[in-house]
Amino acid sequence: MNIQIFGKNKCFDTKKAERYFSERRIKVQKIDLIKFGMSGGEFDSVVRAVGGIDRLVDWDSKSDEVELLRHLASEEQKKDKIFENPKLMKTPIVRNGKKATVGYCPEIWGTWE
Protein backbone atom coordinates (compact mmCIF):
# COMPACT_ATOMS: atom_id res chain seq x y z
CA MET A 1 0.00 0.00 0.00
CA ASN A 2 1.10 3.52 -0.78
CA ILE A 3 -1.03 5.69 1.52
CA GLN A 4 -1.01 9.47 1.31
CA ILE A 5 -2.92 11.59 3.80
CA PHE A 6 -3.62 15.16 2.74
CA GLY A 7 -4.80 17.09 5.76
CA LYS A 8 -4.88 20.28 7.75
CA ASN A 9 -2.79 20.60 10.92
CA LYS A 10 -5.76 21.42 13.15
CA CYS A 11 -8.17 18.88 11.68
CA PHE A 12 -9.36 16.31 14.22
CA ASP A 13 -10.37 13.79 11.52
CA THR A 14 -6.92 14.04 9.92
CA LYS A 15 -5.32 13.14 13.25
CA LYS A 16 -7.75 10.21 13.61
CA ALA A 17 -6.82 8.97 10.12
CA GLU A 18 -3.11 9.17 10.95
CA ARG A 19 -3.75 7.22 14.16
CA TYR A 20 -5.82 4.60 12.28
CA PHE A 21 -2.92 3.75 9.96
CA SER A 22 -0.30 4.08 12.69
CA GLU A 23 -2.13 1.55 14.90
CA ARG A 24 -2.04 -0.90 12.00
CA ARG A 25 1.65 -0.19 11.35
CA ILE A 26 0.92 1.04 7.84
CA LYS A 27 3.37 3.62 6.58
CA VAL A 28 1.82 6.84 5.36
CA GLN A 29 3.02 9.96 3.65
CA LYS A 30 1.51 12.99 5.41
CA ILE A 31 1.05 16.13 3.33
CA ASP A 32 0.00 19.49 4.74
CA LEU A 33 -2.78 20.40 2.31
CA ILE A 34 -2.69 24.11 3.13
CA LYS A 35 1.08 24.45 2.80
CA PHE A 36 1.77 22.15 -0.14
CA GLY A 37 -1.61 21.53 -1.80
CA MET A 38 -1.91 18.81 -4.46
CA SER A 39 -0.45 18.47 -7.91
CA GLY A 40 -2.88 18.73 -10.81
CA GLY A 41 -2.68 15.00 -11.44
CA GLU A 42 -3.33 14.13 -7.79
CA PHE A 43 -6.27 16.51 -7.68
CA ASP A 44 -7.87 15.08 -10.84
CA SER A 45 -7.31 11.52 -9.59
CA VAL A 46 -8.98 12.29 -6.24
CA VAL A 47 -11.95 14.02 -7.90
CA ARG A 48 -12.52 10.95 -10.11
CA ALA A 49 -12.05 8.50 -7.22
CA VAL A 50 -14.49 10.21 -4.85
CA GLY A 51 -17.19 10.74 -7.46
CA GLY A 52 -17.03 14.43 -8.31
CA ILE A 53 -15.93 17.79 -7.04
CA ASP A 54 -18.93 18.31 -4.75
CA ARG A 55 -17.72 15.48 -2.49
CA LEU A 56 -14.37 17.22 -2.07
CA VAL A 57 -15.81 20.53 -0.82
CA ASP A 58 -16.08 21.20 2.91
CA TRP A 59 -19.71 22.32 2.74
CA ASP A 60 -19.82 22.72 6.55
CA SER A 61 -17.28 25.55 6.40
CA LYS A 62 -18.58 29.01 7.25
CA SER A 63 -16.30 30.57 4.62
CA ASP A 64 -17.76 33.06 2.15
CA GLU A 65 -15.87 31.21 -0.57
CA VAL A 66 -17.83 28.02 0.16
CA GLU A 67 -21.04 30.03 -0.20
CA LEU A 68 -19.78 31.22 -3.58
CA LEU A 69 -19.16 27.60 -4.62
CA ARG A 70 -22.81 26.80 -3.94
CA HIS A 71 -23.74 29.21 -6.72
CA LEU A 72 -21.09 28.43 -9.33
CA ALA A 73 -22.73 26.84 -12.31
CA SER A 74 -20.13 24.53 -13.74
CA GLU A 75 -18.07 21.70 -12.36
CA GLU A 76 -14.96 23.23 -13.99
CA GLN A 77 -15.45 26.55 -12.16
CA LYS A 78 -15.70 24.69 -8.87
CA LYS A 79 -12.61 22.61 -9.67
CA ASP A 80 -10.58 25.72 -10.50
CA LYS A 81 -11.66 27.52 -7.32
CA ILE A 82 -10.94 24.54 -5.04
CA PHE A 83 -7.61 23.70 -6.68
CA GLU A 84 -6.47 27.31 -6.16
CA ASN A 85 -7.68 27.32 -2.56
CA PRO A 86 -7.11 23.93 -0.84
CA LYS A 87 -8.50 25.17 2.50
CA LEU A 88 -11.96 24.69 0.94
CA MET A 89 -11.41 20.91 0.77
CA LYS A 90 -12.82 18.53 3.34
CA THR A 91 -10.09 16.58 5.10
CA PRO A 92 -8.53 14.14 5.43
CA ILE A 93 -8.10 13.13 1.83
CA VAL A 94 -6.60 9.65 1.88
CA ARG A 95 -5.15 8.17 -1.32
CA ASN A 96 -4.04 4.65 -2.09
CA GLY A 97 -3.04 4.58 -5.76
CA LYS A 98 -6.14 5.37 -7.79
CA LYS A 99 -8.43 4.94 -4.79
CA ALA A 100 -9.28 7.87 -2.52
CA THR A 101 -11.60 8.90 0.28
CA VAL A 102 -12.62 12.21 1.78
CA GLY A 103 -13.23 12.43 5.51
CA TYR A 104 -12.74 9.75 8.15
CA CYS A 105 -13.59 6.44 6.41
CA PRO A 106 -12.08 3.46 8.29
CA GLU A 107 -14.71 1.11 6.85
CA ILE A 108 -13.31 1.78 3.37
CA TRP A 109 -9.63 1.84 4.38
CA GLY A 110 -10.09 -1.58 5.96
CA THR A 111 -10.88 -3.02 2.52
CA TRP A 112 -7.55 -1.68 1.21
CA GLU A 113 -5.49 -3.82 3.59
N, C-alpha and C positions, 0 to 999 in steps of 0.2 A: 504494500500500500504506500502511496505517496500522498499524504494528507497535508493540505494547506489550510490554515485557519486565518481568514481575513477578519480582523475585528478592531474594535475601538478600545482604548486603554481602560475606560471607565464602564465598559459594558459588562453587566453581571452575567448575561448568557454566554458571552465570549469566554469568560473565566470558567464557567461551568463546562463548556465544550473542551477547553484545554485540560481541565481536570478529568473529564470522561476518557480522553485518549491517554492521558498520563497514567491513570489507574489501570489501564489495559496494556501499559508499556508499549504503546504505539507511538513511534516518532512522528512529530509534526513540525511543519515549518510555520511559524507564527509571523504574520505580516500586519503591521500597523496600517490599517486601511486609510486613516486620515493622513498620515505622514507619507506613505508610499503609493497608495491607490492600487489600481490594477492595470496591467497592460491591456491594450485593445483586444488582443486574442483571448486573454483570461476573461475579460468582461463579456465578450460575445459568447464564449463557452458557458459561462455561468447563466447568462440570460436564457440560452437554449435549454440548459439542463434543468432549470427551475420552472420553466414553462411560461416565460414572458417577463417583460420588464416590470409589470405591476406587482409581481411577487417579490421583487428586489427592493421596492420602495418601503421605507419605514413610515407607513401611513399614520402611525400613532404619534409621530413627531409633531410638536407645536410650531414648527418652523413655517414662516411665510412661504418659503420656497416649496415646501410640500403642498401647501394650499394651491400654489401656482400649478404644480404638476397635476392636480385633480382636474384642471381646466385645459390642459394642453391636449390638442386634438389627436396628434399622431404619435404612434409608438416611437418613431425616430426622434421626435422632439424630446420625448421623455428620456430616451436613451442618451442623447447628447447632454441633457441637463444633469442627469445622474452621473454619467461618466466624468463630467467636469467637476462635480461636487460630491465626492464619495461619502460625505457625512449624511447624505440623504438616504443611504442604503441601510437596510435592516441587517443587524449582525447577530451572531457570527455567520459568515459565509464560509462553508467548509467544502473544499474540493478534494476529490479523489479521482484523478484522471479526468474523464469526461463527465463524471457524476458530480453533482453539487447539491447542497441544501442551503437554505436561508433560515436562520433562527436555530434554536436548540432542538435537535432532532435525533436523539439517541436511538429511537426505534428504527430509523433508516440507517444510521451509521453501523448499527449492529449487523445489518445484512451485508455490509462491506467487508467484514472480517473474514 
